[in-house]
């Protein structure tokens, strides 16, 4: 079936975002999430600090380094560089498409045992109006994150979590396409836990398979959307330490081949708590293996948050007069991952990052409550 005329431009945008050697900068952390990272680095979480931090990335030549699109938070979409140039213009002028996070964070299931930590995602009620506004404001694509927790001993993710999140992801994708925005569909299977690579793979297969089936059922044009999953890795607390990049590559490609249709132009992995170097090495191994085996119909790329930002924040938070050095780091991290998309990263070389291996782990980022002392209502609003 030929895709309708309106969807043709969606397909063009999706193809450009996932063009060979290109990937996405996920710089769309909510005020709460970026605030935690700024504060951990010794900075204040105020609007000006957030703006100045984003400026480092958007005014660095990240487009030339391989960034095709940058996902922003709603506050950031409205902001401008110190010289008055809007961030949307800073990005567009260097060939980087502006994108927007459109979900409103995670929420425990209503009436569900809160302690399970299973969530759905908020934001569908107001999405149609919001999406039209974001498109007018210059966004070309839009991300929605679902978070699925793995605990094989309890049957997690539960069927209910898988199906509800798949339905929400497909509804969001359909609404965004109707508003002229390419959906970046993110069913994140969380790294938190002791699950083996096999358990992670089985959960990923269920979650991504259900999501793709819902996209198809709800009439989403697959050519005009991108998928943003986690790689198939071990749980962060699994026995035996991290898996080798070749193991991650083999497990990831197996799952993706089983459940992701060739019509989807790009699989843009998140970094999800991997170290900056690990995220690059794993992505490189995935592409090297895909090229050797010749059975990958999609671009295998990145939409990294922490793995493109952590070292930049480390430099800038140490001394804000080191902005030029921080920008160079933003470019170097983008270039390393763009090389990995081509399977051309020098795995024996020195990675540009300056953070420690474990520092990007944020325990249960998908779920921050409740605790014995926190009332359930307060715990119910979960930041992303
Ligand atoms: P990380 O790469 O830090 O996981 O962030 C990607 C993202 O956008 C999660 O929603």
Boltz pocket constraint, residues with backbone or C-beta under 6 A from the ligand:
constraints:
  - pocket:
      binder: B
      contacts: [[A, 26], [A, 145], [A, 186], [A, 269], [A, 270], [A, 271], [A, 272], [A, 273], [A, 303], [A, 304], [A, 305], [A, 306], [A, 307], [A, 384]]
      max_distance: 6.0
